């Protein structure tokens, strides 16, 4: 399979379509040096078809809002998407916060918006949306199968542990930092890899599947993946009542859930620090008016019922929401990823 799969989704009569997409309101926008085609990339893991299908609503929405053809590109690794932006094959990307920080350095990426939630907002009305209530961050967890003999991070020593990809924030780097912070003697990712046996599964679902199948004794993934696996009937998972995620789990909460969890069910043994949600990042050298048009389109999804129904998610700029900006000490959206940059500095050897 090619490292990068490029799918062209443009109607046959390109010129006619492009003209029809540009509204009278758009006529006032400075389109000087805008690209003729806009492309954005996503990480597909081992399921390119599903990634393309999931991206289609956003692709169609952006095409209508920008008035130019929009392409979807998917990469089988995070690095493939970053390389595509560096080579000018894509203009934007959604590849996770850690990969974004790498892309800043290697592909001149610039964050312009962030997903307000990792969950689908299907069935939500714009009247129900309160931008001040969104928590645009999530958690990674270490999970094991109850009865494996693993109940704490210390129990992972010498065990096979599934990670996602070396560039995955929630599937590798945040969990590694948690181990470095908690286990005496671990100071670098190399120390961690010598202390346990890392297995890179390639995607979040694959990491959990390796645990379910008994190929590993523990796995690192983001909370939402466990909920998705449970809702699809692929795994029995303890905790996360009413599918709630984004909640700080105290050790007492983790211990209580573990104690009540039946043998054979998946259960969390540790949680990472909060991780900023995946940004929508563009090439910084794109025209300012074009970057602003993309950002406006993304931020407007939450106020447009038709767009919300189609796309199923909302984007925000946390620095433009006063309560969040104060809580997180943000002047710009760029500041939101400082915590990720700190983690990247520790894990730079990977």
Secondary structure, 3 states (H helix, E strand, C coil): CCCEEEECCCCCCHHHHHHHHCCCHHHHCCCCCCCCEEEEEEECCCCHHHHHHHHHHHHHHHHHHHCCEEEEEEECCHHHHHHHHHCCCCCEEECCHHHHHHHHHHHCEEEEEEECCCCCCCCCCHHHCCHHHCCCEECEEEEEECCCCCCCHHHHCCCEEEECCCCCHHHHHHHHHHHHHHCCCCCCHHHHHHHCEEEECCCHHHHHHHHHCCCCCEEEEEHHHHHHHHHCCCCCECCCHHHCCCCCCCHHHHHHHHHHCCCCCEEEEEECCCEECCEEEEECCCCHHHHHHHHHHHHHHHHCHHHHHHHCCCEECHHHCHHHHHHHCCCCHHHHHHHHHHHHHHCCCC
